[in-house]
């Protein structure tokens, strides 16, 4: 390491703070369905997810290299640019966490980086081909692929379990959920932790601390893994509630299908170096699993708000990143102003969140206002697919009286109750 200036130290600390918010923001991706179906206790679930996120951070550096070497031109990027990008990403993460919307931490980070880079070095410093092929296309394809896979997997699980004992099969699927949730956590570590590694490495290159085109140093990998693991352990309970109970009501069969499908998509994208949004993948798979059960209801009002947040993530984080970069351009005092603004805004958001506390004790509680009837898409898919032979039987044998019978689900809106 050649040099390590004060601004570079600030950037590294801010990047780890982002990684921490990424952890609790995306805990829902791995554990929401497992918690909502009762397969694991909330605190146990997030602890397991935290450990596996840390392990996953050491498995690959392909996504980190996409961020540090591919998305923007390293030449001419100052550490202040990276700092401004992180400010945009952190504030977007906190705002969407406050309202319980599962938006993409990955896209918030890349949006902030793109906005700050354009403000500093112009549009030409952003590699458009990488943005399209490894960010935008996967952003659209991931939820569709994961959703279709989860829908088909749900149909298959109900079909294969048509002659199995209801209670025994549910226990088996709950065990499968635990395994698949662990796989999603591992996949999250291989994908999302690497994004922070990539940003820190980019800052180190910009600050002259490491040579251009370097892979992330080991201390960067370790610190990023620990930061995201700690954030995961604290649990983003607001988003877990939305993902587990706000989009649809899941039975263990659906939870297993959703998590397995999402993990497959995330791991494949990490291997290819795609900076994929795990949130998009898991959300798509949850909706697909919801549609896969006869009589299942996807709450499209919640899904629509989530889609709007997805569309706003890149431009909103880019705008904040660009404004922050403009202010840091005034020198050390400008950087100090941005840092104070970030801390004050984060504290204000945290204070607002205390008005309605969501934690492991009430994460599965739901509001009657979330109930809505089956929409056009749900009705159309249910109409063209015959119900599995065991659908009514397995539902009636559920020891937890949270799921209505299939016949009732098709006639009336599904009430939202605690699993």
N, C-alpha and C positions, 0 to 999 in steps of 0.2 A: 504494500500500500504506500503510494507516494505522498499523499497529503489527505488531510481530513479537516476541512474548514468548519466554522460554526454553522454556516448555512447548510452545509452537507449533513451535519449532525441533526439539524432541525428537520431536514427532509426525511432522513431515515426514521426519526421518531414519529413524524407525521404519517409516514408510510405504514409503520407498525400499528399506529392508531387506526388507520383505515383497515388494516388487516383484522384488527380486533372487531371493528364494526361489521366487517364482512362475515366474521364468525358468527356473531349472534343474529345478524340479519338473515343468514342462510341456514341456520340450524334447522329451520322448518323443512328445508329440502330433504334432509335425511330422516328426520324423526317425526314429522307431523302425522303421517299416517299411522306409524307405529304407536304413537301416543293416543291418537284419536280412537283406534280400535281396541285399546287396552292391552296390547301385546307387551308393552313395557311401561313401568312407572316413569313419569316425566323426568325426574332427576337422574335416574339410572340411565335413561335413554340418552340424555345430553352428555353425561359423563363418558359413555361408550363412544359417542360420536366424536367427542373432543380428542380422545386417544387415537382414534383411527384417522382423524384429520391430520394429526401430527405425523403419523406413520406415512400417510399418503403424500405428504410434502416432500419426502425423500425419494419417491419412486421415479420421478422424471423431471426434466427441465425444458421440455419442448415448448410448453406454453409460455414459460418465462422468457425463452428466446424469441418467441413471436412478439412479445411486448417490448423487450429491450432492444431487439435488432431489426424488427420488421415493420412495426406500425408507423413510427416516425423516424425522421433522419436524425441520427445521433449528433451529427455535426451542427454546431451552433445552438444546441439545446443547453441552457444554463440550469443549474440546480433550482433556481427560483421558479422556472417553468414547471418542474416536477412538483414543487411545493404547491403552486397554484392549482395544478391538476388534482392533487389530493384533496385540497379544500373543497372543490366542486363535488368530488366523489363522496367525501365524508358527509357533507351536508345533505346530499340527496339520499344517502343511506339512512340517515337519522330521520329525515322527514317522512320517508315511506314507512320506516319502522313505526313512527308515531301513529300513523293512520292504519297500520296493520296490513299494508299492501306488499306482497312478495315481488318486488322489482329486482332487477339485475344489478348486483354490486359490480359485476364485471363490466357491464356497459356504462355504469356510472364512472368507473375508473377510466375507461377508454374515452368516454365523452369528455371528461375533464382534461385528459392528456391531449386530445385533439384540439379542444378549444384553446388551451394555454399555448400549445405549439403554434397554432395559426396566429394568435395574438403576438407571439414573439418573433416567429420566423416566416410567417406567411403560409398560404395554402400549399405551396410546393413542398413544404417540409413533411407533409402527411402523405404516406404511401397509399394512394387510393386503391391500388390493386389488392394490397393486403387487407385493407379495411373491408372491401367488398367480399373477397373470397374467404377470409378467415374470421370475419366478425359478422357482417350483415347477413350473408347467406345462411350461415349456421344459426343466426338468431331467428330466422323465419323457419328454417327446416327442422330445428331441434324439437320444438313443441309439437309439430305435426307428426314427425317420425315417432317420437316417444308416445304421443297420444294414440296413434293408430296401433302401435305395438302393444300398448297397455290395454286398449279395447279388445284386440284379438286375444291377448293373453288371458284377460278376464273371462271371455267367452269359453276359452279352452279349459281354464281351471274349473269352471262350473260344470262343463261337459264331462271332464275326466272324473270329477267327484260326484257324478250323478248317482252312483250306487254305493258310495262310501257312507259310513256312519256319520251323521251330522256333527255330533260333538267331537268325535275323534278327528274328523277332517279339519274342524276349526282350530283345534289345538295344534295340528300339524301346520296349518297355514300361519298361525301366530308365530310358531318357531321359524318358519320360512321368512316371515316378515322381519324378525330380529336379524337373521342372516343377511337378507337383502338390504336392510337399513344400514348394516355395517358396511356393505359393499358400496352403498351410496356415499357414506361418510368417507370411505377410503378414496372414492372417485373425486369427491369434493376437494380433498386435500391435494390430489394430483393436479387438479385444474385451478381452483381459486387461490390456494396458497401461492402457487407459482406466479400469479399475476402481480402480487406484491413483490415477490422476488425479482420479477422483471423490471418493475418500476425502480426498486432500490438499485439494481444493477445499472439501469439507465442513468440514474442520478450519480452513481459512482463514476461512470464513464464521463458524464458531463462535468463532474468536478475534478477529473484527472486522478481519481483515486485508484482506478483500475484501467487496464488497456482496453481500447475499443474491441468489440466482438468477443468479449470475455463471457464465459458462463458465470452464473451466480456463485460467489464464494460460499464456502461451507457455513460461515457464520451468518450469512444472509438467509440461507435455506433453514437453518436451525431457528433463528429469531422469527422468521415469518411463520414457520410451523407452530411455534409456541404461541404466537400472538393470535392466530386463527383458532387454535385449540382452546385458549382461554376464553375468547369470545363465544365459541361454541358451547362451552360448559355453562356459561352464565345464561344461555338460552334466550332466543328472541321470541318470547312467549306470545306476543301480539300476532306475529306472523305465523307462528305455529298454529294458533287458533284459526286464523283465516284459511291456511292451507289444509288443516285437518278437518275442520268443521264448516268453514264458510263456503267452500266450493261445492262440496257434496258430502253425503254420508257414506262412509266406506265400511264394508265388512272385511274380515281378515283376508278372504280370497282376493278381493280387489286391492287391498293394501299391498299384498305380496306381488301381484301382477304389476302394479304401478311402480313400486320401488325397483323391481328387477329390470323393467323396461328402461327406466330412467338411468340406472347404473350402467347398463349396457351402452346406451348412447353417450354418456359422459366419458366413460373409459375409452371408447373408440375415438372420440374427438380429442382427448388428451394425447393419445398415441399419435394422432395425425398433426398435433400442434395447433388445432383450432381453439381459439379463445372463446369457448362456448359458455353460455349462461346456464349454470346448473338450475337456476330458478325457472327459466323457460322450459327446460327439459322436464323437471319434476312437476311443474304446474300442468304441462301438457299431458303427462302420464296420469296424474290424478283425475283430470277431466275425462281422459279416455277410459280409465277404470270406472268412473262414475257412469259413463254411457254404456259400459260393457255389461252391467247387470240389468236384467229385465226389470223395469220399473224404477231404475235409478234416476235420480234427478240431479242435474248440474245447475247450480244457481248462476244463471247467466248475467244477472245484474252485478254480482260480485266479480265474475269473470270479465265483464266489460270494463269495470273500473280498473281491473288489473291490466287489461290490454292497453288502456289509455296511459297508465303509468309506464308500461313498457315502451310505448312510442315516445313518451316525453323524456325518458331517461338520458339518452345520448345528448339531445339538444340542450336540455336543462343543465346537466353537468358541464357541458361544453361552454355554455354561457357564463356560468359562475366561474369556471376555470379561466376563461378569457378575461373577465373583469378582475379577478384576483391577480392575474399576470400583469394587467395594466397598472394596478396599484403597486405591485412589487417593483415595477420598473422605475419607481421614484427613488429606489435605493433602500438602505437598511431600515429607515423609518417606515417605508411603504410595506416592507415585509413584516415589520412589527405590527402595523395596523391590521394586516390580513390575519396574522396569528391571533391577535386579540379578538377580532371579529369571529373567527372560527371557534375559539374557546367560549365566548359569550353566547353565540348561537347554539352551540352544543348544550350548554348549561340551561338555556331557556327551553329547548326541546325536551330535555330531561325533566325539568320542572313541570312542563305541561303533561308529560306522561304520567306523573304521580297523581293527577286528578282521577284517573281510572286505572288502577294497578291491575296488570295481568301477569300472573306468575304460575308456578307449577301447581298451585292449589286450585286455580280456577280456569286453567287453560282449556279444559273441555266443556266449560259452561258456554251456552249459546243463548242468543237472543231470539225471542219469538218473531221479531221483525225480519229475521233472515229467511223465514219460510216463504217459498214461492212455488207456484205450480210448474209442472213439467212444460217446458217450452217446445217450440216447433222442432228443433233438432233432436231433442230427447225423444219426443213422441214419434218422429219419423223413424229413428233408428230402432226404437222398441217395436214399432209396428211391423217391420220387415224381418225381424229375427224371432224365431220361436223360442219360448222360454225353456231353459234347461229343465230336465225332468225332475231334478232334485231341488229346484229353486224354492218352491213353497216349503218343502220338507226341511231343508237346512235352515230356512229363516225361522220356521216355527220352533225348531229345536234350539235356537240360540238362547243360551242361559241368561244373556243380558237383554232385557226387553226394550232394546233401543231401536230395533229395526222392525218396521211394520211388515205384514205379509205382503207377498208380491201382488196379490189381487187388490189389496187396499192401496198399495203404492200406485197402481195404475189408475185408480178411480179418483183419488184425492191427493192434494199436495202432501208431500212427505214432511211430517213434523220433525223439527230439529231437536234432538235430545242428547243427553250425555251418554257416550258409550261406556 
